[in-house]
Amino acid sequence: MKHILVETNLKAINFNTLPGIKGYIFLLSRIVFILQTIVYLMLVIRLSNQHNKTINQYFSNTEGKKMNWVRNLSILAFAVSVAAIAFALLGRSYFIHHNLSLLIPSIFFTTIFFLIGYKGNMQREIFEMLYEQEKDNVDEEISDSPENDLKTRLLKLFEHDKIYQVNELRISTVCESLLTNRTYISKLINDEFEMNFNEFVNKYRVAEAKQLLLSRENNKFTMEYIAQQAGFGSVASFSRVFKEIEGTTPGKYREKNSSKMT
């Protein structure tokens, strides 16, 4: 047992003996560990990406709701796995003869597990909000009328009523306003405008922000005020989304177009 399991000396193992069987299990467990690590990391990345896509279909402000940290920690988890494999290959005998070297894997794994727990506890609970009951309130007479077409009413809700200015706007709020359910609205936005709900709302918010930035009346106001008026949850979210759409920050956009202020 000491020769095979502790010192990891697997040369000339006789699988017909009890120590040989233990050595075989020893090797098999490490192979299973490596395969399991690869499979789970792939699943974690896939599920986190699916989650982020789903969030974009439900919420206009996704701060604290996305799980990008899971993907980032998965990369760290891969590093953990590589380190664990390396430590396993070194074998128990190495650490038996080098007691202080145990600090390396101990500190490494403890730090990673702490980050996973910390980030997990910081994640906002959104599942109850996501899977709310959908209301099938579509009125056929309203839907069949050209002037009350769902697309027309949706555009009116955003362009005239400016519902995008609601800070925590959700697709369920839009559904209630239009007397329809999420499936219809989501499909309409995806098919007709080729974007998800989050992108659709942010398009209007950025357009509103651009008007505010180029208004001399609003030139004295801070970015916090403009972000709030446009419907963004924070200045950080406002700056990030604005740069994604316009290719520049709100501040630089205002400076560049100062001559166009009205």
Secondary structure as the mmCIF struct_conf table of DSSP 4:
data_model
#
loop_
_struct_conf.conf_type_id
_struct_conf.id
_struct_conf.beg_label_comp_id
_struct_conf.beg_label_asym_id
_struct_conf.beg_label_seq_id
_struct_conf.end_label_comp_id
_struct_conf.end_label_asym_id
_struct_conf.end_label_seq_id
HELX_RH_PI_P HELX_RH_PI_P1 LYS A 2 VAL A 6
BEND BEND1 GLU A 7 GLU A 7
TURN_TY1_P TURN_TY1_P1 LYS A 11 ALA A 12
TURN_TY1_P TURN_TY1_P2 PHE A 15 ASN A 16
BEND BEND2 THR A 17 THR A 17
HELX_RH_AL_P HELX_RH_AL_P1 LEU A 18 TYR A 58
STRN STRN1 PHE A 59 PHE A 59
BEND BEND3 SER A 60 SER A 60
TURN_TY1_P TURN_TY1_P3 GLU A 63 LYS A 65
HELX_RH_AL_P HELX_RH_AL_P2 ASN A 68 LEU A 90
HELX_RH_AL_P HELX_RH_AL_P3 ARG A 92 HIS A 97
HELX_RH_3T_P HELX_RH_3T_P1 ASN A 99 LEU A 102
HELX_RH_AL_P HELX_RH_AL_P4 LEU A 103 MET A 122
BEND BEND4 GLN A 123 GLN A 123
HELX_LH_PP_P HELX_LH_PP_P1 ARG A 124 GLU A 125
HELX_RH_AL_P HELX_RH_AL_P5 PHE A 127 LEU A 130
TURN_TY1_P TURN_TY1_P4 TYR A 131 TYR A 131
HELX_LH_PP_P HELX_LH_PP_P2 GLU A 132 GLU A 134
HELX_RH_AL_P HELX_RH_AL_P6 GLU A 140 ASP A 144
BEND BEND5 SER A 145 SER A 145
HELX_RH_3T_P HELX_RH_3T_P2 PRO A 146 ASN A 148
HELX_RH_AL_P HELX_RH_AL_P7 LEU A 150 GLU A 159
TURN_TY1_P TURN_TY1_P5 HIS A 160 HIS A 160
BEND BEND6 ASP A 161 ASP A 161
HELX_RH_3T_P HELX_RH_3T_P3 ILE A 163 GLN A 165
BEND BEND7 VAL A 166 VAL A 166
TURN_TY1_P TURN_TY1_P6 ASN A 167 GLU A 168
STRN STRN2 ARG A 170 ARG A 170
HELX_RH_AL_P HELX_RH_AL_P8 ILE A 171 LEU A 178
TURN_TY1_P TURN_TY1_P7 LEU A 179 LEU A 179
HELX_RH_AL_P HELX_RH_AL_P9 ARG A 182 GLU A 192
BEND BEND8 PHE A 193 MET A 195
HELX_RH_AL_P HELX_RH_AL_P10 PHE A 197 LEU A 213
TURN_TY1_P TURN_TY1_P8 LEU A 214 LEU A 214
HELX_RH_3T_P HELX_RH_3T_P4 ARG A 216 ASN A 218
TURN_TY1_P TURN_TY1_P9 ASN A 219 LYS A 220
BEND BEND9 PHE A 221 PHE A 221
HELX_RH_AL_P HELX_RH_AL_P11 MET A 223 ALA A 230
TURN_TY1_P TURN_TY1_P10 GLY A 231 GLY A 231
BEND BEND10 GLY A 233 GLY A 233
HELX_RH_AL_P HELX_RH_AL_P12 VAL A 235 GLU A 246
BEND BEND11 GLY A 247 THR A 248
HELX_RH_AL_P HELX_RH_AL_P13 PRO A 250 LYS A 256
TURN_TY1_P TURN_TY1_P11 ASN A 257 ASN A 257
HELX_RH_3T_P HELX_RH_3T_P5 SER A 258 LYS A 260
#
